Amino acid sequence: MNTLDHKIDFAVVLSVTKANPNGDPLNGNRPRQNFDGYGEISDVALKRKIRNRLQDLGESIFVQSNDRKSDSYGSLRERADSNVELEKILKSKTVSNDEFARIACQEWLDVRSFGQVFAFKGDKGGVSVGIRGPVSIHPATSLDPIDISSIQITKSVNTEPGVSRGSDTMGMKHRVDFGVYMFYGSINTQLAEKTGFTNEDAKKLQHALVTLFENDASSARPEGSMEVHKVYWWEHSSKLGQYSSAKVHRSVKVERLVDQPKSIEDYKFTVQLLEGLEVEQIHGI
């Protein structure tokens, strides 16, 4: 497989309808919101969803959620030890950071995409290896300030036997009534060369972005409440690219067709063409 030899930029348009796209644990799990009232989805949450999609597609993923594990390992250390070559390095007196990084990137797609910090204790002093990945992703931000609805919920059944409690046990559930979010990302060729990220890996990432919310339903995000509408994908003709990522990302223009948008049809998206740089527009499934 050929290592990625050209810079790639991308942008994703998604909508949220009566769902909590990314709860903030420091704020009662309310949907994340900045000081200006715009909704946010953290880059960590987006990477988690991308990892899940790649895992669904059969790729080997290092950072797996406990509720979606495809193996029997209960920790990252156990998963690293499962690789015979890495286990030998971890048990050796001298640790080769470059060799450790090479093996890890070869083994796990998310490591060679996003990078990873390996910090494990060991009898010989342990290992501390930091890998910078070529794929960088911005947090998603809503195009307009969002409205958050909060409802009280009751529990009508006892958790433990012998406990007498009525149906007045209260909880809170929060959701975004409607919002359109955008996030941006890039793939750096210099870092791709170091991790071994390939052109084929880029296509897998693109597919994961298009299908980002497949198999992602939960009580906070019912099936169909989160939807990817468009993925804009720019492939430059050189390693450094003809334009900066910032300029490429700014080329997506958003026009509001009504004063208070209530659906994706209330927005018009256009792309300002940049000379010598084609954009691929992929519609969500």
Secondary structure as UniProt FT lines:
FT   STRAND          8..19
FT   STRAND          23..24
FT   HELIX           25..27
FT   TURN            28..29
FT   STRAND          30..31
FT   TURN            35..36
FT   STRAND          38..41
FT   HELIX           43..56
FT   TURN            57..58
FT   HELIX           66..68
FT   HELIX           76..81
FT   HELIX           84..91
FT   HELIX           97..107
FT   HELIX           109..114
FT   STRAND          115..120
FT   TURN            123..124
FT   STRAND          127..132
FT   STRAND          135..137
FT   STRAND          140..145
FT   STRAND          148..155
FT   TURN            161..162
FT   TURN            167..168
FT   STRAND          169..187
FT   HELIX           189..195
FT   HELIX           199..210
FT   TURN            211..215
FT   TURN            223..224
FT   STRAND          226..235
FT   HELIX           245..250
FT   STRAND          252..256
FT   HELIX           264..266
FT   STRAND          267..271
FT   TURN            275..276
FT   STRAND          279..283
//
